[in-house]
Structures are given as structure tokens and as C-alpha cells.
Amino acid sequence: MLKQAEQKLQEYFGYPAFRSGQKEIIEQILKGYDTMGIMPTGGGKSMCYQIPALVFEGMSLIISPLISLMKDQVDTLEQMGIAATYINSSLTIKQTNQRMRRIAMGEIKLLYVAPERLDSWDFLETIKHLKIPLVAIDEAHCISQWGHDFRPSYQKIRGFINQLPIKPIILALTATATSLVRDDICKLLNIPQEHTIMTSFERKNLSFQVLKGEDNERFIRDYVKKNSQEVGIIYAATRKDVDNLYNQLKKDGIFVAKYHAGLSKEERTQSQEDFLFDRVHVVVATSAFGMGIDRSNVRYILHYQMPKNMESYYQEAGRAGRDGLDSECILLYSSQDVQVQRYLIEQSTSEDRQADELRKLQTMVDYSHTEGCLQTFILNYFDEYDIEACGRCGNCTDTRERIDVTVDAQKVLSCVMRMGQRFGKTMVAHVLVGSQNKNILKFQFNELSTFGLFKGQRAKDVSTFIEFLISENYLDVEQGQFPVVKITPKGKAVLLGNMKVWRKQQGKTKRLTQENPVFEALRALRREIASEEGVPPFIIFSDKVLMNLCIEFPKTLEDFLKVNGIGVQKQKKYGPKFLEVLSKFNEEALPVETKVVEVKEKRPKKAKVTMDKTPTHLLTLELYHDGYTIEEIAKLREMTTQTIENHLLKCGEAQLLDLTPFIPEKIREQLQEVVNAHRDDGLKAMKDQLPKEVTYFTIRAFLASQI
């Protein structure tokens, strides 16, 4: 039967072989075994039930909570000449009845339904009279109360299956499941654990990155403009943020849509269709968007805030690059996000689940601060170990030299110990910077030997350093009403001088794109055909297939069929039109750079700074980092020293530059006292209280360093 399955794969989908994991899952199903398949988003889960459904006699049932996925997959299957349909709440009663008649007459091979439909007596009675060889349960983690998207309706699936006259084969599929959730799925669906097939969660075409200290809105606007021809999704935590980003991008001339629960059903549907039909390249959305969106050519996912758990993050990030081409997933981190997510968990989660949800939140904080491989961190979370670093994430490609921060780490660990390991990172940070707030005085922490060890630094920066120590397992966070930091065995080794701590400083990279004339011409034709047929462009051909056409350059219909991803039906239907477009290009005349960089879809290098495009204060910053003094920079740039000082202050305020070297250590304490006393009186009043050698620049640098 496996040979028959491979024939169906080639005939309908145009692929010569199954992907990793697909073959093993399909083989088990064809042998009649109930199976659980765990594959990453974009790993080809749908093929695991579509191919067996074509091999088996009768109608296979696919249970999914994702209405948009049902429609997209049915549209795609119908394009291939496969009899498929769906029944869900988006249909009128008349439409539902028409489809039920086709089902009853045995005309359908694949039927997609939402779990709520299983409660219908009429539906059950119709299904009972049909041959149902396979029931596939998509998003199977929804059945587990330990899953990140638990749905009570899923727990009725087993009862529905038990009412069928002949037991079908059960296939449970999920992209995000920890070992606890996997065990729960097997237990609730009576699937033997030895019939679980788990492929690697690694997505080798995705590059992950975490950026801290950005102006998030500015970064997103710049990034989208520089990638204006690419498709992307921007996730934000609140409706307000979605609306704001949408309005800003629209002002920038970006074809953008928005999606959140505050919009009407019609507005949400319109946004979804605009995105699918390629009328817009970008969607700004809350996490509600994307579930079941089967658009394969999403090139980037930007997270405006940190999600509350790794399952949600990896599922959302996994919507990029489903065609296998290089794509980016960038998370913009702010410590404020942690407080927002913690508040939401405490307000919306039952007490018995709060501790688990807070642990998951801490995992996301650790992910945001780790200096190890980001892909490896994710895989470890999903119980994959002994993984080599990916070599492509923001941390792996960061070539800056690591510095020894053992002494600073020992100061933090010592402070935690002296405070009795009973307080959170914020309180520890305030003790270390020598804050005089009332809680520190109340607990007499100002009398500790560690009080003020980081005097002159911002509490925010010390707190970030503590987060780094947590992410690297030198400290642990004990969850509760107030999270408490405690020293781990690894941290004790550092305290005792048996282990060193190394750390890199923050860095930033941004991606630029280029264009390929052949690819763009094929994409334009695809859009035209899709518009005529009233289907999303990716249903005609994915970006990956268009790239394959650019590489193979077929000249005949026979050659066209040999291109990976093209089946017989689509060869007959679309081959002549696409060959006509290709014939207008001379393969040999194409620039070599176009073929290599674009067709192979290699990541473009970061654009170099040029004098005419870079803001003037950043040019000053470059010269400063190259070792020039303020006076030397002023001479080189033919500017006053005051102008150069203003440039550096601007960089400091944007957290691009550490200003503390401009503040002599011997006057920092006096500066703090003067600033506290005369903060509202202006710079002159402050300067009058300080020694004459203290300049206005020094005062302003001190003020900026406290932001």
C-alpha cells in the first residue's frame, strides 16, 4: 500500500518522495495502527491524512478547529480534482444541507468538520451509514488540559468515535506538544505510546532573533519598508497595539491588513481573504490570526511583544517559510512585556494552572536573554537534546568577542545569598545599585556589604544582567505571588570560584531583500490566474514551486511536469501559460548574481553604512567606536565638540552607547545628590552646585544614563 501512497503523492501533489516523518506516519496508518504524529508547523502534517484518504475506500474525516484551514485545504484539493468538502459555522443551512446530501451519496473522499459538529445527531446518523476508514484529529493538543490551547469540545471526540459501527483508524496530529501533553493525548485517545512518531521540531530554513532596547514601532516600520515585496505577519499582544501599528504602516504606504477580536466577523474575513489572495503583503494581528492560514510564502514573523509561552511562540513563528525557503522570526523584547503577560495569566487562569503558566512565561524570558543558540533552546524545550547549534540564529551569527563577567556575577549571587534568597530580581537590582527606596531601608538592605556594588549603573541594566544569569541557569526563579530568585548548583560553583561566566553585549541586524525578474513575472501570472479563478495565489503554485521553475527553466510540458511540486492536473491546466512567461526570458542572459542570490534564496548581507544614508549621530558613533576622541571626531567631521557631544548623548538615550565612561567615578555620588535635589530646577542650577570641572555634557550624560 505504501507504493500506492507514493503514486498518489506524485500524481496529485507532484512530489517524488515523502518528507521526514510523513512516510513513517503514513506507513503506520496504512497498516491499521492508531498513530500520533508530532511535526513542526510547516512540516507537512496535512499530507499524513490526505494521502491515506486517497488510498483508502470510503470517506475520511478530519476534525479541526480551524475554519480557514478547512476552506484553504478543500480549495487546494478541489484544484487537484479530489472530492473534498467541509462543514462548519461559516455555511448557511442551505449550503450545509447540500453538502450533507453529497456526503450521504458517497461522493466525498475527505470531509473537514469542527469538533462542535460531532454533537449533531443528524450528522452522526449520516456518518454511521458510511464507510469511515480514518479519523484525523488536527491540533490534537487541544484535547489536553495541559496544552496551551485546551478546548473542552475536543474531549468529546473519543465518545463520537465509539459510536461509529466500525472503529476507524485514529491519527492525532500536533505541532506543539511537550512530553506531558503528548502522554495526555495518547491516554485520552487510547493511542499506544509506541505508535507515536515525532520528527525533529527543527525548522532549518528559519532564523530566529531576539532584539532588546529597540524602538519597537520604528524598527517594525523600517523593517517592513525594507522588505516591502515580502509577505509577513506582525503579532502584537493588544488590539490597541494592532490598531496603532496598522495605522502607522498604512501611512507609510504599505498594503496592510489588521486582525483582532474587536473587528466584526465581516472585517476579519475580509482581512484574511486580502492576505490569502495577495491583495496585501502584511497583516498586523493578535494571536487569533494565523491558525489554519495555509499561506506558504510568509517570509518573516515579527513579534511586537513577547508571547506568554514557547508553544504559542513557536506555533506563530512557524507560520514563516512553510515553503522551505529562508525566512526570519524576530522577537522584540521589553521587560514590560513580562509584567503584562504575568498580569494576564493571573487574571485569566485558574489557580491550579497559574504556577505552570508562570513557569512557561519564565521560559520565554530565559529564551529572550540566553546567549546560546536560539533554535537549540527551542528544541530543548520540546525534549530534543544533543542538538548542534543551528549556525543561523541571531546568537550563532553574533561574532563579537565574549567578555569575562565572573566578578559581576559573583556580586549578584552574593547579594541574592545575603538577602536570604527571598526576593525578586528587581529588589536585588535596586540593592546592588544602592537605591534608597523605602523597602530597602525597611529590610535594612542598605547595611549589606553588597549594597551599592553597582553604583552608577541603572537598575534596569542590572536587572537585565540578572535575567541573563537566570537564562544561563546560574539563578532560578521560584514562582508564586512574588517570583523569588534562588542560587542554583551552577551558581554556587561561580560563587566558590570554580566556574567562570562569559557574556556578549547586545547586537542588532536587519534584513534587506532584492528582486528576481523571472520570479516576479511568474508571481504576477500566478496572481492573475488566482484572481480569475477566485482562489488564493498559493493554491495555484507555492513560492517554492515558482523558485523551482526559475531554477529548472522548463521549455516543454514534459519538462514542466518534472519540476518538483507540479502534478499532472496542474501541468495540464497551467503549464502552457507558465511556459509562455518563461520563454520571454533567456536563461543564459540572466545575471549570475540573480540566479545565485535570488533563485537559491540565500540571505542577503547586511547593508553597509554609507555617508549619504546614515543619520549623522550614527556616523559619529561609528567613529567613536573606532577609537577616536570627541575632539578628533569634531575635527574629522568639521563640527563643534558640542555637536559631537550631542550626537553621543542621542546615542546614549537610544541605548546605543554606554555613557558611564563620560562620568568620572569620583563625582557620581555627588552628581546623584545634586540631581535628586535640583532635578526640576534645570541644568544651570545643577552645575552651580558642582565643581567647576564638571561640564554640562557630564551632567547630561549622567541624566541620560538614568533613563
N, C-alpha and C positions, 0 to 999 in steps of 0.2 A: 504493500500500500504506500510505502514511502516513495517508491518510484513514481507512482501515480500522483502523489502530492507534488513532487518536483516538476512533473509535467505541467500540472496546473499553475505552478509558480511561473514557469517560463511562458506558458500560453497566455495567461491573463495579465501578469504583472511585468513580464519581460526580464526577469532575473534568473540567472543560471543556477544559483545556489542560495540556500538559506543563510541568514546571519547567525552569528554565535548565539546559542541558546534556543533559537527558533526550531532548529532541526530536532534537538533533544526533546523539547516540549511536544512538538507535533508527533514525533515517533511514539511517545508515551500515550498520547491521546488515541492515535490510530490502533494501538494495542488494547485500548479499552480501559486504561488506568485513569482514575481521578487524579488531577495534577494541579499543583500550584506553581505558577511561573512568576519569578521576580526579575524584572528587567528595568533598566533606567528609562525615563521619559525619552522618547525618540529612538528606543531600541527595537521597535518593530513588533510590539505586543499584538496589534490587531491581526497580523498575518498568522498568529498562532491559533486563531479560531476561524479566520476566513478560509484558509486553505483546507483544514479538515472538513469544514461545512461543504465545500465543493466536492470533496471526496465521498462523504457520507451520503446515504439516501435519506430523504426527509428534510425537515426544516430545522436548522439550528437556531437556538435562542441566545441572544446576547443581552445581558442585563447591565445597564449603565445609568448613572445619574446625570450624564452629560448630554443634554438635548442637542447642543451644537455639534457634538461629535457624531451623534446618530445621523443627523442630516448630511454632514460632510462625507461620512463613510458611505452612506447609501447613495449619494450623488456619484461618488467615485466608482462604486461597484456597478451602478447602472450604466455608467460610461463604458464599462468593460463588457457589458452585455450580461451581467449577473443579476438575477432576480432577487432584489433585496428591498426591504421597506422598514419603516419604524412607526411606532405608536407612542405618542406622548401628549402632554398637555398643550402643545402648540397647535394641535389639529382641531378642527371643528368636529362636531358629532357626525356630520355627513361624511367628512373625509375619513374618520375612524371607521365608520360602518363599511365604506367602500373597501378599505384595506383589510378589514376583518373578513369580508367575503372572499377576497383573493387568497387570504391565508387559509380559510376553510376549504377552498377548492384545491389546495396543494400547489399553488403557483409560486410560492416564495421559498427561497433557499436559506436566506438569513433574515431574521426578524430581530430588530432592536427595540427594547422596551425599558422604561424606567421601573425601579423596584416597586413603586406605588401601584403599578398596573397589576401586579400579582394578587392584589386584594380583590380584583374584579371577578365576580362569579361567572359572568358571561365569558370573560377571557379564558378562565380556567376550563370551562366546559368545551370551548372551541379547541383549545390546545390538547385536551385529553384525547381527542379523536384523531390526532395527527401523530406521525412518527417524529419524535424529538430525539435525535441521536446525541446532541451535545448542548449543554447549558454553560455558556461562558459568562463569568462574573467579572466585569471590568471594575477597576478601582476597589479591589477586594478589601483593602484596609478599612473601608467604611463599615465593615461588619464588626470590627473590634473596638471596644470602648477605649482601648489604649492607643488607637490610631489617631492621627491628627485631624481627621475629618469624619468622626463617628456619626453614622446615620442609623437610627433605630429601624427604619424600613428595611435595611439590609438583613436584619436578623430574622425576617420572615421568609427569606429565600429558601432555607432548608425545608421549612414546612410546605412550601409550594412544590418543591421537587418531590417530596414524599407523596404528594397526591397524584402524581403522574402514574399512569398504569404500568409503564416500563421505565425503570430507572435509567436516566441518561448519563453520559459521561460528564463529569463536572470539571471545569477548568477555571481556576481562580487566578486573576492577574493583578499585579500591583507594581508600581514604580518606586514606592517609598514605604518600606516596612522594616522596622528594627526586629531583632530576634524575638522580642516579647510579642509583637504584633503578628509575626509570622506563625508563631506557635498557636496564637489565639485563632487565626484564620483556619488553620488545619483542624483544630479542635471543633470549631463551630460548624464546619462543612464536612466533617468526617473524612478528611483527606489524609492518608498516611504520610507522615513526615518524610519518609524515604522517597516519596513521589514529588518532593519539592525540587525544582530546578531553578537555580539562582545564577544568573550571569553577573559579570562584574558591573558595578554601578558606574564604572569609569566612562566618561564621555571624552574620547581623545581629541575631538575637534573643538572642545570648549576651553577657553582660557579664563580663569577666574581671577578677580582682583578686588581688593578692599582698599578704598581711599578714605583717609581721615583728614579732618581740618579743611575740607573743601567748602567753598560757597556752593552748596548743592545745586541751587537753582541755576546759577551761572554755568556750572560745569555741564549740566544737562543741556542747557540751551546751546552751548558751544559744541558739545559732542554731537547733538542731533544735526546741527547745521553742517558740520564737517562730514557727516555720514548721511547726507540728505537723500541719496539714492538707495539707501539700505532700509530694510524693514526692521522695526524694533518695537519692543514693549517696555514701557516705563511703569514700574509699580510704586504706588505711594500708599501710605497707611490710612489716610483720611480722605473723605470726599472734598474737604476744603483744599487740601494739597493737590488733589487731582484737578479740580477746577482752576486753581491758580496756575499750575504748570501748563494745562491745556490752553489757557488764555495767553500766556507768555509765548508759547510755541506758535500759536496762531498769528500773533503779532509779528513773529519772525518770518512769517510766510511759509511755515511748514504745513503740509497736508496732514492734519492730525485729528484723531477722534478721541473721545473720552468715554469711560465706562465705570459706573458705580451704582450702588443700590438706590441712590436718591433720584436717579433718572427714571422716566416712565418705561414700561416694557417696550413700547414702540421705539423710544430713543436708544435703548440698549441694543435692540435688534438691529436698528439702523447702523449703529457704531460697529457692531460685529460684522455686518454684511459689507460695510465700507472697507473694513480691514481685510476681509476674506477676498473681496472682489478687486483688491488692489487700487481702490479709489483713494485710500490714504496709506501712507507708509508707516505711520507711528500711532500707537494707542497709549494714552495715559490712563491708568486704571488702578482700582483697588484689587485685592487678591481674588475677587469674584471673577475677574476676567481671565480667560485662557483655558479654563477647564474644558477640554474637549476641542479646543481650537486646533484644527489639523493643518495649519499653515506651516509648511516645511522650511521656508526660506527666511525665517526670522534670524537676523544677523547679530542682534545684540539685545540683551536684557539689562536694564538699569534699575536698581533698587534705590529709590529716593530715601527710604529708611530701612533699618534692619528688621527683617521678619522675626516672628516670635519663636520659631523653631526651625531646625535643619530640614525636616521633612517638607515644610512649606517652601523654604528657600530653594531646595534642590529641585522640587517639582516645578516651581516658577522659572528658575534659571534653565531648567531642562527643556523649556519651550524654544530655546535658541538652537539653531543648527540641526534640526531634525533631518535635514537632507545630507548630513555628513560633512558639510563644508565648515571651514573655520568661523567661529563666532565668539563673541565676548559676553561675559557676565560680570558686571561691575556693581559692587555694593558700596554705597556711600554711608559711612558710619558716623554717628554722633552719639555721645554719651547720653544725650537727652532721649534718644530713641529707647534706651533701656528702661528709663523711668516710665515712658508712655506705655510700652509693652507690659511692664510689670503691673501698672495700674489696670490695664485692660484685662489681664489674667485674673487679678484679684477681684475685679468687678463682675466678670462673666463666667468664672469657672467654679465648680463645686469644690468644697474644702478638701474632699478626698483626692481630687485631681490636681490641686494647686501646687503641691510640692513637686509633682512630676513635671508640670508645665514650667515651673520656675527653673528646674534643673535643665530643661530643654532651652530655655531662654539664656541661661548661663553658657550653654554650649555655643550659642550664636555669638555671645560676647567673646568667648575664647577664640572662636573662628576669626573674629574681626581683629584680634590682637596677635595671633600666632605669627611667627616668622618662618615657620616650616611651610612645606608645600600645601597649598590650599586644597588641591584635589585629593591628596593623601589624607588630610584632615577629614574631609567629607567621607571618603571610603572607610576610614577607621570607624566613623560614627555608625556606619551601616555594617559593621562587623567584618570588614575586609582589611586584613593586615598583611604584613610583609610586602608592601607595595612600594615600588620605586617612585621617587619624586617625578612629577609629570614633565618638568622642564619647560613649561609654557605659561604657568600662572604668574601673577604679579610678584610673588615671593621668589619663585625659582629664577625668574629673569632679572631680579634685582642684584646687580653685580657689585654694589657698594661694599666697602670693607666693614666687617663686623668689629665692634669695639668691646673691650672688657668692661663690664658694668658690675663686676662682682662686689666691689665695695659698696656701691649704691644699693645693690640687692640685699647685702648684709644689714645695711642701715634700716631698710624697710622691714626685713624679717625680725630684726632685733626689736624694732618698735612694736610690731604685732605681738611679739612674745611679752614685752614689758607691759602692754595694755591688757594682758590676760587672755588674748585670743577671743575677745568678747565683743568686738566692734567691727563695723564695715570699713570698706576701703576709703570712703570719704573722710571718716573721722581720723583714720590713720594718716591720710594725706595732710589733713589740717594740723595734726600734731607735728609732723615732720617739717612743715613749712613755718612752724612757730606761730600759728594763728592764736589770737586771744579771744576766740568766741566763748560764750558762757558755758557751753557743755565741757569744753576742755578745762576751763577753770574749775568747774563743778567737780570733775573727777580728778582734779589736781594733776592732769597730764602735763601741765607746764613745768612740773618738777622732775619729769623723767629725763634721763640723760640723752634720750633720742629726740627730745623736743627741740625743734628748730634746726635739725641737721641739714635740712634742705632750704634754709632761709634764703630768701631772694628769688626762689622759684615759685611758679604758680601752682596752687593746689591742684588745678586741673591737669597740669603736666605730670605731677607726681601720681595722681590718680590713674592716669593713662599708663604710667610705668608699672603700677601695681596690677593693672589689668593684664599687662604683658607677663608679669610673674605668675599670674593665675593661669593664663593660657598655656604657659610652658610648664605648669604643674609644680611650681615652687610653693605656691599657695593654693588653698582650696576654699570654696565658698560653701558654707553651711546655710541652706535655705531655711526660711522661716518668716515670721512677720518682718524681721530686720535681718538681711543677709550678713553673715559674720565671716571674716577671713581667718583661716587657720593655716598653720605651717604643715606642709607635707613632709614625708621622709626625705624627699629630694631637697626640700627647702632646708631641712636640718643639716644635710650634708654641706650645703653652701655656708650656713652659719658656722659650722665647725671648720671651715676652710678646706674641705675635702673635694669641692667641686667649684668650677668657675661658671660664671654667667656671661654670655655674649649677646649683644644686641645690635641690630641695624637701625638706622634712622629712617624716617618716612620718605617715600618717593612717589612720584606721580608719572603716569604715562597715559597718553591719549592716542586713539587710533584714527587714522585717516584712510580714505578709500580712493580708488581710481576706477576707471571705466574700461570696458572691453566693447568695441563696436559690434562684434558679432553677437555677443551675449545680449547686448541691449536691443539689437534688431530682432533676435529670437524672442526676447521678453515682450517686445511691442506686438509681435504677431500673436503670441500666447494671449496677451490681454485682449486683443481684437477678437480672437476666436471665442474666448471665455465670455465676452460681452454679448456676442451673437447667440451663444448657447445658454446664457443666463446662469453660468456656474462660476465659482471662484477660479482664478487662473491656475492655481496649483493642481486642480483636478485634471487639467489638460496635460501638463507636464510639470514636474518639480524643477526647482533651480538646478538640482544635481543633474537631472537629465539634460537640461539646456547646456550645462557645463560639459557633459559628456559629448553632446553634439558639437560643441566648439573644439573639443579635443580630437574626436574621430573624423569630423568633416565628411560624413557620408555623401556619396554622389548618386546613389541609386536606392530604390526602395528596398532592395535586398540588403544593402549595407545599412540602411536606416534601421531595419529590424535587428541587426546585430548590436546596436547601441544599448548598453546596459540601462534597463529601466523602461524599455519600449516593448510592448506586447503586440500580438497580431492585430487586435482590434484597432489600436491606436496607430499602428503602421498604415493600415488601410485608410483610416479616417483622416489623419493629419499629415502623413508622410509627404505627399506632393507639395503641400503649402510650405512646410518647413524646408524641404529640399530646394524650393524656388528661392527662398530667402538666402540659404547657404550658397547657392550658385552665384549670387551677386558679389560674393567675397572671394578673393583669390587667397587661398590658404598660405601660399608661399610669400605673398606680399605683406602679410601681417607682420608688424614689428615683433621681433623676438621677445622683447620685454613684455608685450601684451600677452603673448602666449604663455610665458612662464609665470608672470606675476598674477595675471587675472584668471587664466584658464585653470591653473593649478591652485588658485585661490590661496597663495601664500600671504602671510600677514605683512602689510607694508611697514617699512621702518618709520619710526617716529620722525616727524618733520623737524629739520634743524632750525634753530633760531636765526632769523635774518634781521638786519638793521631796520628794514623798512616796515616790518610787520609786527615786531615785538614791542610791547609797551615800554616806555623809556625807563621806568623804575626797575623792570626786569633786566634790562641791559646793564644797569648799574649793579644789580645783584650778581649777575654773571661775573663782572669784573671783580667784585668784592670776593666772590668765591675763588677766583683765580689768584687771590693773594695781594691785590692792590689795596693801598690805604685810601681813606676818604680823599685826602689831598691829591693823591696820584690819579684817582678816578676823575676828580674835578678837572685836573689838568688835561687828561686824555680826552675827556668829553667836552672840554671848553665850557664848563659850567662852574657856578659858585659852589663852595663847600656846603653852604646852607641847602642848596638844591639837592646835592647828593645825599645829605643827611635826611632830607625829606623823603627821598626815594627809599632809603633804608628803613625809615620809620613806617612807610607804607607797606613795605615787605614784611616788617615785623607784625604789624596789625593784621595782615593776612596770614600770619603764622607760616610765612615762607622763610623767615630768618629769626634766629635766636638773638635777641637784643642784649642779653645779660653781659656779654663782653664789653659793652659800651658803658656799663655801670660799675665803677670801682667798688670792690667788695667792702672797703673800709668805710664807705659812706652810705651803704644800702640801708642800714638800720636807721640812721639819721634821716635819710630820704623818706623811709616809711612813716616815721613820726611826723615829719613836715607835711607829707601828702595827706595823712589822716586828719591833721589839724586844719589844713587850708585847701582841701580838695575843691571847695566851691568858690574860692577866692581868686582863682586864676594863676597862671604861671609866674607872673611877676611877684605876687605875694609869696609864693613858694621859694623863688630864687633869693628873695631878700632874707629868708631865714637860713640860707645855706652858705657854706664857704664860697668865696669869690671864684675859685677854680671850677666849681660845679656849673656847667653850661646849661643853657636851655635844652640843648639836644640830649644831654644826660637825663634831665628831668622828664622830657617827653619819652625817651626810651624806657625809663622806669615805669611811667604811666602805661605805655603801650604793652609792656611785658606783663602787666597785671590784668589785661583784658581777658 
